[in-house]
Amino acid sequence: MGPAVKKQVDMARLNSDLASAKVELLSAQCSVDRIRLQYSPQDIAAYADRQSLKRAIASAQSLHRFFAQVEGHLDLVEDVVHEKK
């Protein structure tokens, strides 16, 4: 597939996958909130299992990078939509 060929997007599947991810992210956020409300960042850094903590941090950083990238594209798409009006 060359650069000039536009990829067909299955919008129904994309939106279904996004809805599933939203639910899973909300669950993760609730889990983190329970930890955040019970323990200080200092206690977490001092006493948490290092490997588990580093993996959780890496996952959060990866999610942040991905959604920041999507947000940048969303801003571009919104700018194009506003220009057409």
C-alpha positions in Angstrom: 0.0 0.0 0.0 1.6 3.2 -1.2 1.4 6.7 0.4 -1.3 7.7 -2.1 -3.6 4.9 -1.2 -6.0 5.9 1.6 -6.7 3.3 4.2 -10.4 2.3 4.7 -11.3 2.8 8.4 -14.0 0.6 9.9 -15.7 3.3 11.9 -18.1 1.0 13.8 -15.2 -1.2 15.0 -13.0 1.8 15.8 -15.8 3.3 18.0 -16.5 0.0 19.6 -12.8 -0.5 20.4 -12.7 3.1 21.8 -15.7 2.5 24.0 -14.1 -0.7 25.4 -10.8 1.2 26.0 -12.8 4.0 27.8 -14.3 1.5 30.2 -11.0 -0.2 30.9 -9.2 3.1 31.4 -12.0 4.2 33.8 -11.4 1.0 35.8 -7.7 1.7 35.9 -8.3 5.2 37.0 -10.5 4.0 39.8 -7.8 1.6 40.9 -5.2 4.3 40.9 -7.6 6.7 42.9 -8.0 4.0 45.6 -4.2 3.8 45.9 -3.8 7.6 45.7 -6.3 8.1 48.5 -4.7 5.5 50.8 -1.0 6.1 50.3 1.3 9.1 49.8 3.6 9.3 46.8 6.5 9.0 49.3 5.1 5.7 50.7 4.5 4.3 47.3 8.0 5.2 46.1 9.6 3.8 49.3 7.6 0.6 49.8 5.9 -0.5 46.6 7.2 -3.5 44.6 9.8 -1.8 42.3 9.1 -3.9 39.3 5.3 -3.5 39.5 5.6 0.3 40.1 8.0 0.8 37.2 5.7 -1.2 34.9 2.7 0.8 36.0 4.6 4.1 35.4 5.7 2.9 31.9 2.1 2.0 31.1 0.8 5.4 32.2 3.6 7.2 30.2 2.8 5.1 27.1 -0.9 6.0 27.4 -0.1 9.6 27.9 2.1 9.8 24.8 -0.5 8.0 22.7 -3.4 10.2 23.7 -1.3 13.3 23.4 -0.5 12.4 19.9 -4.2 11.7 19.1 -5.1 15.0 20.8 -2.7 16.8 18.4 -4.4 15.2 15.4 -7.8 16.0 16.9 -6.9 19.7 17.1 -5.8 19.6 13.4 -9.1 17.9 12.4 -11.1 20.5 14.3 -9.1 23.3 12.7 -10.0 21.9 9.2 -13.7 21.6 10.1 -13.8 25.2 11.4 -12.1 26.4 8.2 -14.8 24.7 6.0 -17.6 26.6 7.9 
